[in-house]
Amino acid sequence: MAKTGPGYASPLDAMKKGPREEILYVVAVQPKQGGGKTDLLATVDVDPKSPTYCQIIHRLRTGNEDDELHHSGWNVCSSCYVTKGCCAVPTRDKLVLPALGSDRVYIVDTGKNLRAPEIHKVIDASEMVDHDCRTPHTAHCLATGEIMISIMGDKEGNGKCDFILIDGTTYKTKEDEELSEPPKPLYIKKGRRFYGAPQMLQLSLDGTRLYVSTSIFSPWDKQIYPEMVANGGSIVKLDVDTVNGGIKLDEDFLVDFGEGPDGPLLPHEMR
């Protein structure tokens, strides 16, 4: 049997075969910068059998002020199972931390010591500026072995919706040529155009229905998605095949927040 990646064949496979988590990596922002105090990545022990259960057992400081760490993402996804035709069998051992405030991206090595990770590389803000990008937001691992980071600003500080790619081996930045052109508009139920972009997710208990809303934060929506602000956001549904794998948009499902007595609304969190 061919070697598989570090992930699982399906969400159900992960539920049945995945180990219980023993540690959490938590991005923590320092509200009082200065004097050596910076944002950090905290390692939290969540193993009930451990003597340090429910405690912060390690603090990896960035060493730079005003980073404003926000989201984090792995270099390899938990869905990376069959690697044939995409990339070599990878190792899920790097955590990617974009910094909203400084435009840096921290690559953290968790493989050498799970309980005490260390900084593997820092992608300087100048690399972002070279691609006319600033304010890196969320890291996404791709099937190609690359890492894609969503971008919210250009080098002049203006609002910009873009993506930048990071090589999964060298961790050097490069422009995403495939995404240099805006995607074509998506029309769903009754010809209603999908404005904005996927933001918040809510998965059904059985794991077969994934609901997706379109608003992230109204001041940012006004900059990045003015058409959605004018027309209202929406909620769509993706059908998940938990047995065979795969995900598909339900083109007959759409909750339109552009209609109603309150005028256009911006849907965000769902529970």
N, C-alpha and C positions, 0 to 999 in steps of 0.2 A: 504493500500500500504506500502511495506517495505521501511524503511529509506534508503536514498541514500547518497552517499558521497558528498563532497563539489564541485565536478566537474560537467561536462556536458556530456550528452549522445552522442554528436557528435560535430564536429567543427561548423556545421550549428546551432545546438542548442545553442552553446556558443555565436555565432554571434547575434542570435535573442534575447536571454534571459539574456545574461551577462550584468552586470552593467558597466557604463562608469568608467574608472579608475580615481581615485582622487589623488593617491600618487604613486610615483615611489621609489623603493629602489635601490640605485646606489652604487656599489663598487667603492671607490675612493682611489687610491694609493698616499701616501705621498712621493714625490721625494726627500725631504730633511728631513731625519729621525733624531731624537734626540731632546732633550729638551721638551719631552712630546708630540712631533709630531709623530703620527703613522698613518697607514692606517685606513680607517674608512668606515662605511656604512652611506651614506647620505640619508635622507628622503626628497624627493622633492615634493612639492605641485603642482599638475597638474589639479586642479579643477578650471575652469574659473570663477566660482562664489565666490571663496575664496579670502579674502583680501591678502593672502600670495601666490597667484598664481605665478608660475614660480620661486619660491624661495626655497632654502634649509632651511627646518624648524627644522631639527634635525641632529646631528652628533654623531654617536655611534663609538667611537674610540676603537680599539682593546687593546690599552695599551701596546702592544709589538712591538718592532722595527723589521724591515726587514721581515715582514710577506709576502708581495707581494700578496695581495688578488687579485683574478683573476675572476673566474666565481662564480655564486651563483645558488642555486637550492632550491626548496621547499621540505618539508618533505612529502607532498602529491601532486600528479599531478592534473592538471586541467581536466584530463580525468577520474579521479576517480569518477565514478557514481554508478555503480552496485557493491556493496561490498560483495555480497553473494559468499561464497566459497573462499574468499581471506583473508581479514582482517576485524576487527570490524570497524564500521563507524568512520572514522578518522576525525581529525580537521586539517585544513591547516593553521597552525599558527607558524611554525618554518622555518627559512631560514638558509640554510647550506652554509657556506663560507669556502672552502678549501684555504689554504695559500701555494702558490708555494715555497716561500722562506724559511719559518720556519717549514713546514710540520705539522702545527697545523690545526685543523678544528674548526671553530666557529659555534656554534648553537645559532641562534638569535631568541628570542621570540618576535613575532609581535602581538600576541593575546591580551596581556594585554593592550597595547596602540599602535594602528596602526601608529600613528604619531610620537611616540617616543619609538621605540623598544629597548630591552635590551638584554644583553648576558645571555643566559640560561645555557650554558656549553661550556667549551673549551676542546676539545680532544687534549691531549698533543702529541707532536711529538714522544715521547717514545712508545706510542701505535702503531703508524705506523711502527716504527723500529722493534717492537716485531713480526710484520707480514712480515718483510723484505720488507717494502715499504717506499718510500719517494716521495716527489713532487706530492701531491694530486692535481688533475686538475679540474675535472667537477663532480658535484653531480647529480645523477639521482634518482628520486623516483620510487619505484617498486610497483607492485600490491600486494606483500606480506606485505606491510607496512614498509619494510626496505628501507634504502637509500644506493645506490651503488655509490662509487666514483672511477673514473678512476685514475690510478696511472702511473707515467712516470719514476720512478726510484726505485732502490733497496736501501738497507740501506748503501751500500758502495758508492752510488752516480753514479752507472752505469745505462745506459738506460734500462728500463724495462716496458713492456706493461702489466698491471695487473689491478685488481679491488679489492676493499676492501668493506665489508659490514658494515653498522652501524645499530644497532637495533633501530627501530623507536619509542620505548618507553623509553629505558634506555640511548640511544645514546652512547652505548659502541661498540667498533669495534670488528669485527670477520672476519675470512677469508671466502671468497666465495668459498665453496667447489665445487659448480657446475661449476665454471670457472677456477678451478685449472689446467685443461687440455686445451690446445689451441683448439679452434673450428676447425672443418674440413674445408678445403678450399672450397670456393664457386665458382662454374663455371656458367657463364651466357650464353649470346649469342655466338653461334658457339664455345662453349667450352673454351671461354676466362676466365681465372682465375681472380677472384676479389682480387687484392692486396691492402694492406693497411686496412683502416677502415673508416666507415662513419665519415665525418668531418663537412662540410658546407652544409646547406640546403636551398632550394629555393622552395617555394610553389606557385603554379599557382593561378591566381586571383580567379578562381572558387573553389579553395580548393581541387581539385580532383587529382592533380598530384604533387608529391613531388620529386624534383630532389636532388640527393645526390652526393657530390664529395668526394675524398679520401685523399687529402693532407691537412695537418694541418700547417706545417711550415718547410721549407726544411731542416734546421739543425736537427730538431727533426725527420723528416722523415728518414734521413740518419741513425739515431741511432735506431729508433723503427721499421721502415718498409724498410729495405735495398732492399728487393725484389721488392717493388713498385718503388723505385728509379731506379733500374736496368731495370724494364720492363715497367714503365710508369703507371700513375694513370688512373682513369676512372670516368665516371659519370653514375649513374644508376637512374632508375625511380621507384617510388612506387606509386601505384594507391590507392587512398583514397576513401572510400565509405562514403560520407558526410551525407547520409540519414540513413543508417542502422548501420553505424559504421564499423570499420575494415580497415586494410591496407594490401596490397599485393605487392610483388615484381613483376615487369614486366620483365620476363625473356627474352623477345624479344627486350628489349631496352638496349643498351650499347654504350657509347661514349668512344672509346679507344684512350688514349693519349700516347700509346706506339708506335704508327705508325706515320710516316710523316717525312719530310725533317729535322726537328729540333731534331729528336731522342726522347727518352722518356721524357715526360713533367709531371709536378705535378699540377693538377687542384685544385683550392681552391675556391675562392668566385665566386658566380653566381648571376646575377641580371636580 
